[in-house]
Amino acid sequence: MFSSLFFRIIVISILALALVLVLLDELYIEGIKHDEWNNTKGINQIVIIDIYKGQDKVKRLNYWSELFNYQFSLKSVDEILLSKAHYKELLSNGVYIEVLSGWTSDDVALYYYHIMCNCILKMEKKYPINGVWLTYIQLFFIILFFILAFFIFRYSNGHKNQVNQLTRIYDLYGRENFKVRTNTDVPEPYSTLAKTFNQMAERIEFLLQDQKILVHGVSHDIRTPIARLRFALDMTRGCNSISDYQEKLQDMDEDLDDLDGLVNEWLFYAELTGKTIIMKEERFDLQQKTIEIMDRISKIHPLIQLNSSTEKVIINGDIRLLNRAIENIIMNAFKFTKTTVRITLKNHGSEIFLGIEDDGMGVPMYLSTQIFQPFVKQYNNEQQTAGFGLGLAIAKNIFDKHHAKLSINTSKLGGAFFSISFK
């Protein structure tokens, strides 16, 4: 491929040079004719007058040939071999200039017509014979050609190496080996392409890992409501009264609600991580939105004391997504607290700070880095709490999309302290 490219570049370069020479040669010749005519019209008058004054015309022509850089000769009209067009130009203009352009010199012949003698003074330009200079020019062009060919080859070969590297990485990705990374310390534009390859591999690796977690989590959690449904269905066969039958139907309805909730949560998380969501950003009052969420959740948990300290804060973001994320964090605090939940919203320098604390058992160190992964669940009093393990993972993903930092620490109340910082 690159050998062919190198050959094409050389051929195109030669053709381009030849084309330029052909196109410019006519202009170059016209320039020479104009200069020669200006330089010799005075010499022509001097020489022709002197020849007719002197007795020995040949001797005087030789004298002027040695004085000027031209070979002079006097010809009759019949001795000059010109085409009809050139002969007509000679008679009408009094001069005809013939130029043959070469690589190192130009052959120039000027024909001046004199009506008084019906003769032509021919002036041929003489060039000093310098074989060393001619050899030098030829060698210069040969060396220049090979130097250009060498650099073109190196340039083409360098591109070949970079493309081969990216092709090898691409083949590895095709074999599902997304852990390999390409070298980014290469010239542009391949460094940008290499970084894009690495980002693509990281994204695909993350999605595959996320997919495995989701499939494992859903397949694990979906068995519980299905098993309860099957058990309740079997139990209906032994019902002796309408009330017993209605009780089992109620149990099955609750299991279906759990199943529906799991599917909805899973689909929403898959939507967040599986494709780029178009966020509808707008300015809104975060304080008002937080208060609405707190009031709604506190009504569900009337026995939990809620302490809040909020300031009026206006931010840009997707209201629907941020409402879901903040609600998940606050709901999590109410789920794990013992008696108290404290929520703080304030401007902190160049950042907006939202803190959510509880007095529950907190998050152990071994879960601090895993708690935001899907289907990772916290245990309360030796038993797993209700839920699907997707709430915090969804919240983390939404905050990441808004360039907000979500972190977890230990609260002064004794439980978990979730902090969200908006730039």
C-alpha positions, 0 to 999 in steps of 0.5 A: 500500500505505502510502496504504491503511495510512494511511487505515486507521489514520485510520479505525480511530483515529476508530472507536476514539475513537467507541467509547470515547465511546459506552462511557464516555458512560453512565458519564459521565452517571451521574457527572453525575447523582450530582454534580448531585443532591448539589449541588442537594438542599439548594438545592431545599429552600431554594428551595421553602420560600422560594417558598411564604413569599413572595407573588410566586412568579415574582419569588422564582424569578428571584431564586434563578435569579440567585443560583444557576447554575440557571434555576428554574421551578415546574410542575404535574405535567401540564406536565412531558413525561416518559415513563412510566418517567421519571415513575415514577422521579420519583414514587418517588425524588422527583427525576428528572435529565435529562442531554444530553451535548455536546462543550463543555457538558452540558444538565442539567435536574433535576425535584424533586417536592413532594407538598405542592403536587403540583408540580415544581420544575424546575432547568435548569443555565445555562452562560455563553455564550462563543463564543471558548472554543467556537471555541478548543476546536473549533480545538484538536481540528481542529489535534490531528487534523491533527498526528496525521494528519501524524505517522502519515503520516510514520511510514507513509511512513518504513516505506515507504521502508525496505521499498522499499530492502529490496525493491530489494536483494532484487531485486538478490539475485534477479539474482545480484548479491550484492556490493550491501549495504543501508544499516544506519544505519536505525531498528529493526527495519529495521537488524536486518533490513538486517544480516541481509540483508548477512550473507545476501549475504556467506554466499551470495557466499562459498558461490558462490565456494566452489562455483566453486573446488570445481567447478574444483578437482574437475574439474581434479584428477579428470581425473588419476586418470581419465586414468591409469585409462584409460591403464592399461586401454589398457596391459592389452591389450598385456600378455604375462604374468599378472605384467604384467597384475597390475601394471597392475591394481595401478596402476588400484587405486591410481588408484581409491584416489586418486579415492575419496580425492578424492571423500571429501575433497570431500564432507567439505569440502562438508558443512562449508561447505554447511550448519551441522554440529551439533557434539557438544561435549564435554570431552576431553584435547587432549594425549592426542589430539595424542599419539595423532595424532603416534604414528600419523603418525610410524609412517608416516614413520619417517625423520622426527625428531619433537620434542614438548613437550606439557602436559595441556590439557582443552578443549571441542569436537567430538572427531571434527572437531578430530581431523581438523583437527589430523591434517591440519596435522601430516600437512602438516608431515610431508609438507613437512619435510626431517628434523624436525617439532616440536609444542608444546602448552601453556597460554598465559595465557587461551589454549591454544596448539598449534604445529606446525613443520617444517624444510622450505621453508616457505610463500612470501609469495604463498601465505600468504593463499591456502594455506587456500583449497581446491585451493591446493597447495604445490610441493616441489622444483619439483614439486607434492606429492601430495594434493588441496589440501583438507586445510588448507582443512578444518582452517581451517573446523573451527578457525573453527567452534570459534572457534580462530585458525589462522595461519601464520608462518616457523619457527625451524627454517626451514620453516612454523610453524602455530599454533592458539590456542583461547580 
